[in-house]
Amino acid sequence: MRRFLDTRLARMAKTEEPSELPAARHHSLLRARVAVCTLLRDRPTPPDADRALAGELQLGDTAAAELADIPDTPDLRETDRALLARDHAGAEETLEARLWHLIRECLAGRELDPANASPAELLAARLAAAVSG
């Protein structure tokens, strides 16, 4: 057992993450919040989603301001993309599958809990409204 732990610790030491990775993750999160906020502003509002929508739009506006302060240049986006390429392989496909699942639920009549809706649920409800409307 001791040998297994020593081997595992040695392997972990070799695979330390680059020091720039946390900043790249943060930039990516900010960009995602801005993108979701933009999509939410461009779609019809689902019923009873005002409080959750207002909160998400505020997060998006705060993220946009923070990105403007960085500033978020094409070079920085490319550097971040390169750092994140191996960080969470398959994350985009997972998000896409989850979003399609939520859209199908909304099309089938799922109603949002306006106080607790996640950004993904808000986005799915808006996309479902656009598809059905």
C-alpha angles and dihedrals in degrees: 000000000000092000091051091053092047090051092047092049091049091050092049091050090055093051099053112154120247113264090239093058098087090053091047090051091050092049089049091052091050091049091049092051091051091048093049090046090052092050092047092052091051098054134069114271116255115231117274095005098113099112096044091043092050090051093049092047089051090051089050093049091049090049091050091052091049091049090050089054093053090044106237102219128177088251091054091048091051092048091049091047090053092049093047096044093096099024099090109005111197096019093123092052091048092051092047092050092048092048092050089050091053092046091053090049091051091049088052090056105271110161123214124239096232095206096050108028114137122225088254091053091048091049092047091050091051093047091047090051090052092049095047096038 
